[in-house]
Amino acid sequence: MSALAATSRNFRQAARILGLDSKLEKSLLIPFREIKVECTIPRDDGSLASYVGFRVQHDNARGPMKGGIRYHHEVDLDEVNALAQLMTWKTAVANIPYGGAKGGIGCSPGDLSNSELERLTRVFTQKIHDLIGIHTDVPAPDMGTNAQTMAWILDEYSKFHGHSPAIVTGKPIVSEANLCKPQDLGGSLGREAATGRGVVYATKALLAEHEKSISGSTFVIQGFGNVGSWAAQILHQEGGKVIAIGDVAGAIKNPNGIDIPALIKHKNEGHALKDFKGADPLEKDELLLHECDVLIPSALGGVLHRGNAADVKAKYIVEAANNPTDPEADEILSKKGVKILPDIYANSGGVVVSYFEWVQNIQGFMWNEEKVNHELKEYMKSAFNNIKTMCQTHDCNLRMGAITLGVNRVARATLLRGWEA
């Protein structure tokens, strides 16, 4: 099932649970605006190359639309639509004053030089600058993009609209060693680790609900990019035992727990994860099926499906990636008694701290990292309690509890604005 079909199916199920009017249901599902642009740039060898860029703005009933921009060769309109819709419900679940959007360019960033990526980003920004804005649509980094990409967007947008640090979030934080501060471009302390840290806060809330804790629990993490590596690091600091971890190149395991700081050092030195000496090799296909307390998929979507769900041995799944579990796998896992913490809550730490960054930029007053992390913890705790309440009210699982919470908030805002008028 495609990401868009799966996302729309979950929405319709939530709409039925909530008893939404059919016209309102249809209105909430249809995106506010879809943007498709051609981005032609000169390559370093002098040839011209064209790429297709997208921005889907799904809903703005609760505030400016918010969502990442991804550079990936498989980016298409359906995928961007699904992720934009997910962002609408995610921001509502987190109870931050945003709607949902998503963007992307169909390209392979690894095949482009840094200067080509900069030219592509600037051309894309030129094509959409009048359709995004501080109080309209605020992009952020996603797969294949990073803080530097956001700095280029900020600079290009500011050529048209004046200095506008709040136009994007996830902006660079330069290390103290270079005598630079977050105020240089308005990036927020704590933003880089925010999604992974939010995953840990979410995991802690889920385990506490079942009288368990991170300390003494075993974890398997699929993905060792920004989210997976930060989640692993913080889990390790809190006494969790990461017994298997993998990335696109391979996987490793150690039943006694992997030394995460040593693994991060190994990776930062340019070595492949699968070559780490402190663990044994593990087949990539076996990673998701490895016995553990908590499985954390934090890479691509659709990794848990009808073909492997029955063999999953984890007791809990925390969805750090977007759409890692398709609806068929969801049903199989639920029947097995596996508790799944859905993506629209579990990985919302990034957008919560993006909201903090936006607030700091608008105020012109920056927070210290302790305040950022404290506020993130409070938002994640509050959201989990609200999801639990919806689960009890509608007698549903955590996924439907989260989606009904988000859809209900967006529907309520839409009606309060006078939608039928």
C-alpha positions in Angstrom: 0.0 0.0 0.0 1.4 3.5 -0.9 2.1 6.0 1.8 -0.7 8.2 0.6 -3.2 5.3 0.6 -2.2 4.2 4.1 -2.3 7.7 5.5 -5.7 8.5 3.9 -7.1 5.1 5.2 -6.0 5.9 8.8 -7.6 9.4 8.5 -10.9 8.0 7.2 -11.0 5.5 10.1 -10.4 8.4 12.6 -13.1 10.4 10.9 -15.6 7.6 11.3 -14.7 7.2 15.0 -15.2 10.9 15.5 -18.4 11.0 13.4 -17.3 13.8 11.2 -19.6 15.2 8.6 -18.8 13.8 5.2 -18.3 17.2 3.6 -15.9 18.3 6.4 -14.1 14.9 6.1 -13.5 15.5 2.4 -12.4 19.1 3.0 -9.8 18.0 5.6 -8.4 15.4 3.2 -7.9 17.6 0.2 -4.7 19.7 0.3 -4.9 23.5 0.5 -2.4 23.8 -2.3 -0.1 21.6 -4.5 3.0 23.3 -6.1 5.1 21.6 -8.8 8.1 23.5 -10.3 10.9 22.8 -12.7 14.4 23.6 -11.4 17.0 23.8 -14.1 20.6 24.4 -13.0 24.1 24.4 -14.6 26.1 21.4 -13.6 29.8 21.8 -12.7 30.8 20.4 -16.1 28.8 23.2 -17.9 25.8 21.0 -18.9 22.2 21.8 -17.8 20.1 19.5 -15.6 16.4 19.8 -14.7 14.8 18.5 -11.6 11.1 18.6 -10.5 10.4 20.2 -7.1 7.2 19.9 -5.1 5.6 21.7 -2.1 2.3 20.4 -0.8 0.5 22.7 1.7 -2.1 20.6 3.3 -3.9 22.6 6.0 -3.6 25.9 7.8 -6.6 25.9 10.1 -4.4 25.9 13.2 -1.6 28.1 12.0 1.2 28.4 9.4 1.9 25.2 7.5 5.1 23.4 8.6 7.1 20.6 7.1 10.4 19.4 5.8 12.0 19.5 2.4 13.6 16.2 1.2 16.0 15.6 -1.6 15.7 12.0 -2.8 15.4 10.3 -6.2 12.1 8.7 -5.3 10.3 11.9 -4.3 7.0 12.2 -6.0 3.7 14.0 -5.5 1.9 11.1 -3.8 4.7 10.7 -1.2 4.8 14.5 -0.5 1.0 14.6 -0.2 1.1 11.8 2.4 3.8 13.4 4.4 2.1 16.8 4.3 -1.1 15.2 5.6 0.8 13.5 8.4 2.4 16.8 9.4 -1.1 18.3 9.8 -2.1 15.6 12.3 1.4 15.6 13.9 1.4 19.3 14.7 -2.1 19.0 16.1 -1.1 16.0 18.3 1.9 18.0 19.6 -0.5 20.9 20.2 1.7 23.5 18.5 0.1 26.2 16.4 0.9 24.9 13.0 -0.7 23.1 10.0 1.0 20.6 7.7 3.1 20.9 4.6 5.9 18.9 2.9 8.3 19.5 0.0 10.9 17.7 -2.0 13.0 17.6 -5.1 13.4 14.4 -7.2 17.2 14.2 -7.2 20.1 12.0 -5.9 21.9 14.4 -3.6 24.9 12.1 -3.3 25.5 12.6 -7.1 25.6 16.4 -6.8 28.5 18.5 -5.6 28.0 21.0 -2.8 27.9 23.9 -5.3 25.3 22.1 -7.4 23.1 21.5 -4.3 23.4 25.1 -3.5 22.3 26.2 -7.0 19.4 23.7 -6.9 18.2 24.9 -3.5 18.4 28.6 -4.6 16.4 27.9 -7.8 13.8 26.0 -5.9 13.5 28.8 -3.4 13.2 31.4 -6.2 10.3 29.4 -7.6 8.3 29.1 -4.3 9.4 32.2 -2.3 6.1 34.0 -2.8 4.1 30.9 -1.6 6.0 30.3 1.7 6.4 32.8 4.6 7.0 33.2 8.3 3.2 33.2 8.9 2.3 31.1 5.9 4.6 28.0 5.4 7.8 27.3 7.2 10.1 24.6 5.7 12.7 22.5 7.6 15.3 19.9 6.8 14.3 16.3 5.9 15.9 13.3 4.2 18.8 14.5 2.0 18.8 18.0 3.3 20.4 19.6 6.4 21.1 22.8 8.3 23.2 24.2 5.4 20.3 23.7 3.0 18.1 25.8 5.4 20.8 28.5 5.4 20.7 28.7 1.6 16.9 28.9 1.6 17.1 31.7 4.3 19.6 33.7 2.3 17.7 33.3 -1.0 14.3 34.1 0.6 15.8 37.2 2.3 16.8 38.6 -1.0 13.1 39.0 -1.9 11.7 39.7 1.6 14.4 41.1 3.8 16.2 39.3 6.6 13.8 36.6 7.7 15.4 34.0 10.1 11.9 32.5 11.0 11.3 31.5 7.4 13.0 28.1 8.0 13.9 26.0 11.1 16.7 23.6 11.6 19.3 26.3 10.8 23.0 25.8 11.6 24.4 25.7 15.0 28.1 26.3 14.9 30.3 24.9 17.6 31.7 27.1 20.4 35.2 26.1 19.3 34.6 28.3 16.2 33.6 31.2 18.5 30.1 31.3 16.9 26.8 31.4 18.6 23.2 30.2 17.6 22.3 33.9 17.0 24.5 33.9 13.8 21.5 32.7 11.7 18.9 32.0 14.4 19.3 28.2 14.8 18.1 26.8 18.1 20.2 24.8 20.5 18.9 21.3 20.9 17.4 21.2 17.4 19.8 18.6 16.0 19.1 16.1 18.7 15.4 17.0 19.0 13.7 14.2 17.0 15.9 11.5 18.7 15.5 13.0 22.1 11.7 13.2 21.5 11.7 9.5 20.6 13.3 8.7 23.9 10.8 10.8 25.9 8.0 9.0 24.0 9.5 5.6 24.7 9.9 6.5 28.4 6.2 7.4 28.6 5.1 4.2 26.8 7.2 2.0 29.1 6.1 3.8 32.2 2.5 3.0 31.2 3.4 -0.7 31.5 5.5 -0.3 34.7 8.8 -0.6 32.8 11.7 1.8 32.3 14.5 2.5 29.8 17.1 1.2 32.2 17.1 -2.6 31.9 15.2 -2.7 28.7 16.7 -3.9 25.4 16.4 -1.9 22.1 16.9 -2.6 18.4 17.3 0.5 16.2 16.9 0.4 12.4 18.7 3.5 11.0 21.8 5.3 12.3 21.3 8.7 10.8 20.5 11.8 12.8 17.4 10.3 14.5 18.7 6.8 15.1 22.1 7.9 16.4 20.7 10.4 18.8 18.1 8.0 20.1 20.8 5.4 20.6 23.1 7.8 22.4 20.4 9.1 24.8 19.0 5.6 25.5 22.5 4.4 26.3 23.0 7.4 28.6 19.8 6.5 30.4 20.8 2.8 31.0 19.1 1.3 28.0 20.8 -1.7 26.3 21.0 -1.3 22.5 21.6 -4.9 21.4 21.3 -4.4 17.6 21.5 -1.5 15.2 21.8 -1.2 11.4 21.9 1.3 8.5 21.7 1.0 4.8 25.1 -0.7 4.5 24.6 -3.4 7.2 23.7 -4.3 10.8 25.5 -5.4 14.0 24.4 -7.0 17.2 25.8 -7.6 20.8 23.5 -9.3 23.3 25.4 -7.5 26.1 24.7 -4.1 24.6 26.6 -2.1 22.0 29.0 0.6 23.2 27.2 3.5 21.5 29.8 6.3 22.2 32.4 4.0 20.7 30.2 3.3 17.7 29.5 7.0 17.1 33.3 7.7 17.3 33.8 4.8 14.8 31.2 6.3 12.4 32.6 9.9 12.7 36.0 8.6 11.7 34.5 7.5 8.4 34.2 3.8 9.0 31.2 1.7 8.1 28.8 0.7 10.9 29.0 -3.0 9.9 32.8 -3.0 10.5 32.5 -2.0 14.1 34.7 -4.4 16.2 32.6 -4.2 19.4 29.7 -6.2 17.9 29.0 -9.2 15.5 27.6 -8.8 12.0 23.8 -9.3 11.6 21.9 -9.7 8.3 20.0 -6.6 7.5 16.7 -8.5 7.0 17.1 -10.0 10.5 17.4 -6.7 12.3 13.7 -5.9 12.5 13.0 -9.5 13.6 15.7 -9.5 16.3 14.3 -10.3 19.8 14.1 -7.2 22.0 11.8 -5.2 24.3 11.6 -2.1 22.0 12.1 -1.9 18.2 12.7 1.6 16.9 12.5 1.8 13.1 14.1 5.2 12.2 14.9 5.0 8.5 12.6 4.6 5.5 8.8 4.0 5.5 7.1 0.6 4.8 9.8 -1.5 6.4 7.2 -3.5 8.5 4.7 -5.2 6.1 2.6 -8.3 5.6 5.7 -10.3 4.7 7.6 -9.8 8.0 5.2 -8.6 10.6 4.3 -12.0 11.9 8.0 -12.7 12.7 8.6 -9.5 14.7 9.6 -10.4 18.3 9.6 -7.0 19.9 7.0 -6.2 22.6 6.9 -2.5 21.7 7.5 -0.6 18.5 8.3 3.1 18.6 8.0 4.6 15.1 10.8 7.1 14.8 10.5 7.0 10.9 7.5 8.2 8.9 5.1 5.4 7.9 7.4 2.5 8.9 4.4 0.2 9.5 1.9 -0.4 6.7 -1.8 -1.0 7.6 -1.7 -4.8 7.0 1.4 -5.1 9.3 -0.4 -2.9 11.8 -3.3 -5.4 12.1 -1.0 -8.4 12.3 1.1 -6.8 15.1 -1.9 -5.6 17.0 -3.4 -9.1 17.1 0.0 -10.3 18.4 -0.3 -7.8 21.3 2.6 -5.6 20.1 2.1 -2.0 21.4 2.9 0.5 18.6 3.6 4.1 19.4 2.7 5.9 16.1 5.0 8.2 14.1 2.8 11.2 14.3 3.6 11.3 18.1 6.8 9.3 18.4 8.9 11.4 16.0 7.3 14.8 16.7 10.2 16.0 18.8 11.8 17.6 15.7 8.8 19.7 14.8 8.2 20.7 18.5 11.7 22.1 18.7 11.3 23.7 15.2 8.4 25.5 16.8 10.7 26.6 19.6 13.2 27.9 17.1 10.5 29.8 15.2 9.3 31.4 18.5 12.9 32.4 19.4 13.4 33.9 15.9 10.2 35.9 16.1 10.9 37.2 19.6 14.6 37.8 18.8 15.5 36.1 22.1 17.4 32.8 22.2 17.0 30.0 24.8 19.6 27.9 26.4 19.7 24.1 25.6 18.4 23.2 29.1 15.2 25.2 28.5 14.7 23.7 25.0 15.0 20.1 26.3 12.8 20.8 29.4 10.0 22.3 27.2 10.3 19.4 24.7 9.9 16.9 27.6 6.8 18.7 28.8 5.2 18.8 25.3 5.9 15.1 24.8 4.4 14.1 28.2 1.3 16.2 27.6 0.8 14.8 24.2 1.1 11.2 25.4 -1.5 11.9 28.2 -3.9 13.4 25.6 -3.5 10.3 23.4 -4.2 8.0 26.3 -7.4 10.0 27.0 -8.6 9.6 23.4 -7.8 5.8 23.5 -10.0 5.5 26.6 -12.8 7.7 25.1 -13.0 5.8 21.8 -11.7 2.4 23.0 -9.0 2.3 20.4 -5.2 1.6 20.1 -2.5 4.2 20.3 -2.4 4.9 16.6 -6.0 5.6 16.4 -5.8 7.5 19.7 -3.2 9.8 18.2 -4.9 10.3 14.8 -8.3 11.0 16.3 -6.6 13.5 18.7 -5.0 15.3 15.7 -8.0 15.1 13.4 -10.3 16.3 16.1 -8.2 19.4 16.8 -7.9 20.3 13.2 -11.7 19.7 12.6 -12.5 21.8 15.6 -10.3 24.7 14.4 -11.8 24.5 10.9 -15.4 24.7 12.3 -14.6 27.5 14.7 -13.2 29.6 11.7 -16.7 29.3 10.1 -15.9 26.6 7.5 -19.6 26.3 6.3 -19.9 30.0 5.7 
